[in-house]
Amino acid sequence: MDFTSIFGLIIGLAAVVGGQMLEGGHPASLFQLTAFLIVGGGTMGAVMLQCTPRQFVHGVKMLPRVFLPPHNDLERQVRDLVGWSQIARKNGFLALEEISNTAPDPFLKKGLELLVDGRDSDQLRAALELDIHAYEAKERLAARVWESAGGYAPTLGILGAVLGLIHVMENLTVPAKLGSGIAVAFVATVYGVGLANLFFLPVAHKLKTQIAERVTLMDLQIEGLVGIAHGENPYILEKRLNGFLSPA
């Protein structure tokens, strides 16, 4: 569980609502169904128009990762690769077959299978790098769903404000309806800017960071497997792979 993301979202919302209350406003004035429908529905429609159905669905499915991020343990992966290197140097590549059968990571499993099959290092690297490029392209397109929402939401908020002001102008002779129209106008802008900067854009950047971390792990795995294919000394391999780790 990523408590930083949860606390960040809570703090952001609390700051907006708290500021409203400090100015003497009532929190209930921030809840306008019409404004939310214009901004939320309009943003969703624009994003769906921009994306393919597969990209949109995949982008929505990525949302839980913001609060339940995947764990990429680079240090453990280095230890595993060094251990496999020792096994391969002592017993040959076929000794890694059992490890490849039980590998939970499909990308790593494919690399180990290619290694066991006797593919040379160039073939191994080419095949795995192709998978990395495909993975990164697919994930970034899906993450762009949230980035696009962050771009469209403020504009839809302005659209909601204009619609609210139109409603006000149409009812200048009916004072009872002026308040609701003005409320929709300003609250729609709040929703558009708030959703973009407190949710959509942070989610997009968080997902991009996770994609980059995953690609780093995959690069590490490629270097380790290529080193094993070369028969590299485990000690030297470990020193080289430690370059992927944080200095801390």
TORKOL-4160 file (C-alpha; in steps of 0.2 Angstrom, whole numbers, padded with zeros to 4 digits, m for minus):
248
<pt num="1" X="0000" Y="0000" Z="0000"/>
<pt num="2" X="0007" Y="0017" Z="m0005"/>
<pt num="3" X="0002" Y="0028" Z="0010"/>
<pt num="4" X="0011" Y="0043" Z="0002"/>
<pt num="5" X="m0002" Y="0043" Z="m0012"/>
<pt num="6" X="m0017" Y="0041" Z="0000"/>
<pt num="7" X="m0011" Y="0055" Z="0012"/>
<pt num="8" X="m0006" Y="0066" Z="m0003"/>
<pt num="9" X="m0024" Y="0065" Z="m0010"/>
<pt num="10" X="m0032" Y="0068" Z="0007"/>
<pt num="11" X="m0021" Y="0083" Z="0011"/>
<pt num="12" X="m0025" Y="0090" Z="m0006"/>
<pt num="13" X="m0043" Y="0089" Z="m0004"/>
<pt num="14" X="m0042" Y="0094" Z="0014"/>
<pt num="15" X="m0033" Y="0110" Z="0009"/>
<pt num="16" X="m0046" Y="0115" Z="m0003"/>
<pt num="17" X="m0061" Y="0112" Z="0008"/>
<pt num="18" X="m0052" Y="0119" Z="0023"/>
<pt num="19" X="m0047" Y="0135" Z="0013"/>
<pt num="20" X="m0066" Y="0136" Z="0008"/>
<pt num="21" X="m0071" Y="0135" Z="0027"/>
<pt num="22" X="m0058" Y="0148" Z="0033"/>
<pt num="23" X="m0065" Y="0160" Z="0020"/>
<pt num="24" X="m0082" Y="0158" Z="0029"/>
<pt num="25" X="m0089" Y="0147" Z="0015"/>
<pt num="26" X="m0098" Y="0131" Z="0018"/>
<pt num="27" X="m0091" Y="0114" Z="0011"/>
<pt num="28" X="m0108" Y="0110" Z="0004"/>
<pt num="29" X="m0106" Y="0124" Z="m0009"/>
<pt num="30" X="m0092" Y="0114" Z="m0017"/>
<pt num="31" X="m0104" Y="0099" Z="m0021"/>
<pt num="32" X="m0114" Y="0103" Z="m0037"/>
<pt num="33" X="m0120" Y="0088" Z="m0047"/>
<pt num="34" X="m0123" Y="0098" Z="m0063"/>
<pt num="35" X="m0105" Y="0105" Z="m0062"/>
<pt num="36" X="m0098" Y="0088" Z="m0059"/>
<pt num="37" X="m0108" Y="0080" Z="m0073"/>
<pt num="38" X="m0101" Y="0093" Z="m0085"/>
<pt num="39" X="m0083" Y="0091" Z="m0080"/>
<pt num="40" X="m0083" Y="0073" Z="m0077"/>
<pt num="41" X="m0093" Y="0067" Z="m0091"/>
<pt num="42" X="m0086" Y="0079" Z="m0103"/>
<pt num="43" X="m0068" Y="0074" Z="m0099"/>
<pt num="44" X="m0072" Y="0056" Z="m0100"/>
<pt num="45" X="m0080" Y="0058" Z="m0117"/>
<pt num="46" X="m0065" Y="0068" Z="m0123"/>
<pt num="47" X="m0053" Y="0055" Z="m0117"/>
<pt num="48" X="m0063" Y="0040" Z="m0124"/>
<pt num="49" X="m0064" Y="0049" Z="m0141"/>
<pt num="50" X="m0045" Y="0051" Z="m0141"/>
<pt num="51" X="m0040" Y="0033" Z="m0136"/>
<pt num="52" X="m0044" Y="0016" Z="m0143"/>
<pt num="53" X="m0055" Y="0006" Z="m0132"/>
<pt num="54" X="m0041" Y="m0006" Z="m0127"/>
<pt num="55" X="m0030" Y="0009" Z="m0122"/>
<pt num="56" X="m0044" Y="0017" Z="m0112"/>
<pt num="57" X="m0049" Y="0001" Z="m0103"/>
<pt num="58" X="m0030" Y="m0003" Z="m0099"/>
<pt num="59" X="m0028" Y="0015" Z="m0092"/>
<pt num="60" X="m0042" Y="0013" Z="m0081"/>
<pt num="61" X="m0036" Y="m0004" Z="m0074"/>
<pt num="62" X="m0019" Y="0004" Z="m0070"/>
<pt num="63" X="m0027" Y="0016" Z="m0057"/>
<pt num="64" X="m0025" Y="0004" Z="m0043"/>
<pt num="65" X="m0006" Y="0004" Z="m0045"/>
<pt num="66" X="m0006" Y="0022" Z="m0039"/>
<pt num="67" X="m0011" Y="0015" Z="m0022"/>
<pt num="68" X="m0005" Y="m0003" Z="m0023"/>
<pt num="69" X="0011" Y="m0001" Z="m0033"/>
<pt num="70" X="0021" Y="m0016" Z="m0039"/>
<pt num="71" X="0037" Y="m0020" Z="m0030"/>
<pt num="72" X="0053" Y="m0020" Z="m0040"/>
<pt num="73" X="0066" Y="m0027" Z="m0029"/>
<pt num="74" X="0082" Y="m0023" Z="m0038"/>
<pt num="75" X="0094" Y="m0029" Z="m0025"/>
<pt num="76" X="0085" Y="m0046" Z="m0024"/>
<pt num="77" X="0086" Y="m0047" Z="m0043"/>
<pt num="78" X="0105" Y="m0044" Z="m0043"/>
<pt num="79" X="0107" Y="m0058" Z="m0030"/>
<pt num="80" X="0097" Y="m0070" Z="m0040"/>
<pt num="81" X="0106" Y="m0066" Z="m0056"/>
<pt num="82" X="0123" Y="m0068" Z="m0048"/>
<pt num="83" X="0117" Y="m0085" Z="m0040"/>
<pt num="84" X="0111" Y="m0091" Z="m0057"/>
<pt num="85" X="0128" Y="m0086" Z="m0064"/>
<pt num="86" X="0137" Y="m0097" Z="m0052"/>
<pt num="87" X="0125" Y="m0111" Z="m0056"/>
<pt num="88" X="0127" Y="m0109" Z="m0075"/>
<pt num="89" X="0146" Y="m0109" Z="m0073"/>
<pt num="90" X="0147" Y="m0124" Z="m0063"/>
<pt num="91" X="0133" Y="m0135" Z="m0070"/>
<pt num="92" X="0129" Y="m0127" Z="m0087"/>
<pt num="93" X="0114" Y="m0118" Z="m0094"/>
<pt num="94" X="0102" Y="m0133" Z="m0093"/>
<pt num="95" X="0104" Y="m0132" Z="m0074"/>
<pt num="96" X="0093" Y="m0116" Z="m0075"/>
<pt num="97" X="0078" Y="m0125" Z="m0083"/>
<pt num="98" X="0070" Y="m0128" Z="m0066"/>
<pt num="99" X="0072" Y="m0110" Z="m0061"/>
<pt num="100" X="0064" Y="m0104" Z="m0078"/>
<pt num="101" X="0049" Y="m0115" Z="m0075"/>
<pt num="102" X="0045" Y="m0107" Z="m0058"/>
<pt num="103" X="0050" Y="m0089" Z="m0062"/>
<pt num="104" X="0034" Y="m0078" Z="m0058"/>
<pt num="105" X="0040" Y="m0064" Z="m0070"/>
<pt num="106" X="0035" Y="m0068" Z="m0088"/>
<pt num="107" X="0049" Y="m0057" Z="m0095"/>
<pt num="108" X="0062" Y="m0065" Z="m0084"/>
<pt num="109" X="0055" Y="m0082" Z="m0088"/>
<pt num="110" X="0056" Y="m0079" Z="m0106"/>
<pt num="111" X="0074" Y="m0074" Z="m0104"/>
<pt num="112" X="0079" Y="m0089" Z="m0094"/>
<pt num="113" X="0070" Y="m0100" Z="m0107"/>
<pt num="114" X="0081" Y="m0092" Z="m0121"/>
<pt num="115" X="0096" Y="m0095" Z="m0111"/>
<pt num="116" X="0092" Y="m0113" Z="m0107"/>
<pt num="117" X="0089" Y="m0116" Z="m0126"/>
<pt num="118" X="0106" Y="m0110" Z="m0130"/>
<pt num="119" X="0103" Y="m0094" Z="m0138"/>
<pt num="120" X="0118" Y="m0083" Z="m0140"/>
<pt num="121" X="0119" Y="m0066" Z="m0131"/>
<pt num="122" X="0115" Y="m0056" Z="m0146"/>
<pt num="123" X="0099" Y="m0065" Z="m0150"/>
<pt num="124" X="0095" Y="m0065" Z="m0131"/>
<pt num="125" X="0097" Y="m0046" Z="m0130"/>
<pt num="126" X="0088" Y="m0043" Z="m0146"/>
<pt num="127" X="0073" Y="m0053" Z="m0141"/>
<pt num="128" X="0071" Y="m0046" Z="m0124"/>
<pt num="129" X="0074" Y="m0028" Z="m0129"/>
<pt num="130" X="0060" Y="m0030" Z="m0142"/>
<pt num="131" X="0049" Y="m0035" Z="m0127"/>
<pt num="132" X="0054" Y="m0020" Z="m0117"/>
<pt num="133" X="0050" Y="m0008" Z="m0131"/>
<pt num="134" X="0033" Y="m0016" Z="m0134"/>
<pt num="135" X="0029" Y="m0015" Z="m0115"/>
<pt num="136" X="0035" Y="0003" Z="m0113"/>
<pt num="137" X="0025" Y="0009" Z="m0128"/>
<pt num="138" X="0009" Y="0000" Z="m0122"/>
<pt num="139" X="0010" Y="0006" Z="m0104"/>
<pt num="140" X="0014" Y="0024" Z="m0109"/>
<pt num="141" X="m0001" Y="0025" Z="m0120"/>
<pt num="142" X="m0012" Y="0018" Z="m0106"/>
<pt num="143" X="m0005" Y="0031" Z="m0094"/>
<pt num="144" X="m0008" Y="0045" Z="m0106"/>
<pt num="145" X="m0027" Y="0042" Z="m0103"/>
<pt num="146" X="m0024" Y="0051" Z="m0086"/>
<pt num="147" X="m0013" Y="0064" Z="m0093"/>
<pt num="148" X="m0025" Y="0068" Z="m0106"/>
<pt num="149" X="m0039" Y="0069" Z="m0093"/>
<pt num="150" X="m0028" Y="0082" Z="m0084"/>
<pt num="151" X="m0027" Y="0092" Z="m0100"/>
<pt num="152" X="m0046" Y="0092" Z="m0104"/>
<pt num="153" X="m0053" Y="0094" Z="m0087"/>
<pt num="154" X="m0048" Y="0113" Z="m0085"/>
<pt num="155" X="m0056" Y="0117" Z="m0102"/>
<pt num="156" X="m0072" Y="0107" Z="m0098"/>
<pt num="157" X="m0072" Y="0117" Z="m0081"/>
<pt num="158" X="m0072" Y="0133" Z="m0091"/>
<pt num="159" X="m0085" Y="0126" Z="m0102"/>
<pt num="160" X="m0096" Y="0123" Z="m0087"/>
<pt num="161" X="m0093" Y="0140" Z="m0081"/>
<pt num="162" X="m0099" Y="0148" Z="m0097"/>
<pt num="163" X="m0114" Y="0137" Z="m0097"/>
<pt num="164" X="m0118" Y="0142" Z="m0079"/>
<pt num="165" X="m0116" Y="0161" Z="m0084"/>
<pt num="166" X="m0128" Y="0158" Z="m0099"/>
<pt num="167" X="m0140" Y="0151" Z="m0087"/>
<pt num="168" X="m0138" Y="0166" Z="m0076"/>
<pt num="169" X="m0141" Y="0178" Z="m0091"/>
<pt num="170" X="m0157" Y="0169" Z="m0096"/>
<pt num="171" X="m0164" Y="0171" Z="m0079"/>
<pt num="172" X="m0160" Y="0188" Z="m0074"/>
<pt num="173" X="m0178" Y="0192" Z="m0071"/>
<pt num="174" X="m0179" Y="0177" Z="m0059"/>
<pt num="175" X="m0168" Y="0181" Z="m0044"/>
<pt num="176" X="m0171" Y="0164" Z="m0036"/>
<pt num="177" X="m0162" Y="0155" Z="m0050"/>
<pt num="178" X="m0147" Y="0167" Z="m0051"/>
<pt num="179" X="m0138" Y="0159" Z="m0036"/>
<pt num="180" X="m0138" Y="0141" Z="m0043"/>
<pt num="181" X="m0132" Y="0147" Z="m0060"/>
<pt num="182" X="m0118" Y="0156" Z="m0053"/>
<pt num="183" X="m0113" Y="0142" Z="m0041"/>
<pt num="184" X="m0112" Y="0130" Z="m0056"/>
<pt num="185" X="m0102" Y="0142" Z="m0066"/>
<pt num="186" X="m0088" Y="0144" Z="m0052"/>
<pt num="187" X="m0089" Y="0126" Z="m0045"/>
<pt num="188" X="m0087" Y="0119" Z="m0063"/>
<pt num="189" X="m0070" Y="0129" Z="m0064"/>
<pt num="190" X="m0065" Y="0122" Z="m0047"/>
<pt num="191" X="m0069" Y="0104" Z="m0052"/>
<pt num="192" X="m0060" Y="0106" Z="m0069"/>
<pt num="193" X="m0044" Y="0113" Z="m0061"/>
<pt num="194" X="m0045" Y="0103" Z="m0045"/>
<pt num="195" X="m0047" Y="0086" Z="m0054"/>
<pt num="196" X="m0033" Y="0090" Z="m0066"/>
<pt num="197" X="m0020" Y="0096" Z="m0053"/>
<pt num="198" X="m0025" Y="0085" Z="m0038"/>
<pt num="199" X="m0029" Y="0069" Z="m0046"/>
<pt num="200" X="m0027" Y="0066" Z="m0065"/>
<pt num="201" X="m0010" Y="0073" Z="m0068"/>
<pt num="202" X="m0002" Y="0066" Z="m0052"/>
<pt num="203" X="m0009" Y="0049" Z="m0056"/>
<pt num="204" X="m0002" Y="0050" Z="m0074"/>
<pt num="205" X="0015" Y="0055" Z="m0067"/>
<pt num="206" X="0015" Y="0042" Z="m0054"/>
<pt num="207" X="0011" Y="0028" Z="m0067"/>
<pt num="208" X="0025" Y="0035" Z="m0078"/>
<pt num="209" X="0037" Y="0033" Z="m0064"/>
<pt num="210" X="0031" Y="0015" Z="m0061"/>
<pt num="211" X="0034" Y="0011" Z="m0079"/>
<pt num="212" X="0051" Y="0019" Z="m0079"/>
<pt num="213" X="0055" Y="0008" Z="m0063"/>
<pt num="214" X="0049" Y="m0007" Z="m0071"/>
<pt num="215" X="0059" Y="m0004" Z="m0087"/>
<pt num="216" X="0075" Y="m0002" Z="m0076"/>
<pt num="217" X="0072" Y="m0019" Z="m0068"/>
<pt num="218" X="0070" Y="m0026" Z="m0086"/>
<pt num="219" X="0086" Y="m0018" Z="m0091"/>
<pt num="220" X="0095" Y="m0025" Z="m0076"/>
<pt num="221" X="0088" Y="m0043" Z="m0080"/>
<pt num="222" X="0094" Y="m0042" Z="m0098"/>
<pt num="223" X="0111" Y="m0037" Z="m0093"/>
<pt num="224" X="0112" Y="m0051" Z="m0080"/>
<pt num="225" X="0106" Y="m0064" Z="m0092"/>
<pt num="226" X="0118" Y="m0058" Z="m0106"/>
<pt num="227" X="0132" Y="m0059" Z="m0093"/>
<pt num="228" X="0127" Y="m0077" Z="m0089"/>
<pt num="229" X="0126" Y="m0081" Z="m0108"/>
<pt num="230" X="0144" Y="m0074" Z="m0109"/>
<pt num="231" X="0150" Y="m0084" Z="m0095"/>
<pt num="232" X="0155" Y="m0069" Z="m0085"/>
<pt num="233" X="0163" Y="m0070" Z="m0068"/>
<pt num="234" X="0149" Y="m0069" Z="m0055"/>
<pt num="235" X="0160" Y="m0057" Z="m0045"/>
<pt num="236" X="0162" Y="m0045" Z="m0060"/>
<pt num="237" X="0144" Y="m0047" Z="m0065"/>
<pt num="238" X="0138" Y="m0042" Z="m0047"/>
<pt num="239" X="0149" Y="m0027" Z="m0048"/>
<pt num="240" X="0142" Y="m0022" Z="m0065"/>
<pt num="241" X="0124" Y="m0025" Z="m0060"/>
<pt num="242" X="0126" Y="m0015" Z="m0044"/>
<pt num="243" X="0127" Y="0000" Z="m0056"/>
<pt num="244" X="0108" Y="m0001" Z="m0057"/>
<pt num="245" X="0105" Y="0001" Z="m0038"/>
<pt num="246" X="0104" Y="0017" Z="m0029"/>
<pt num="247" X="0120" Y="0023" Z="m0021"/>
<pt num="248" X="0111" Y="0023" Z="m0004"/>
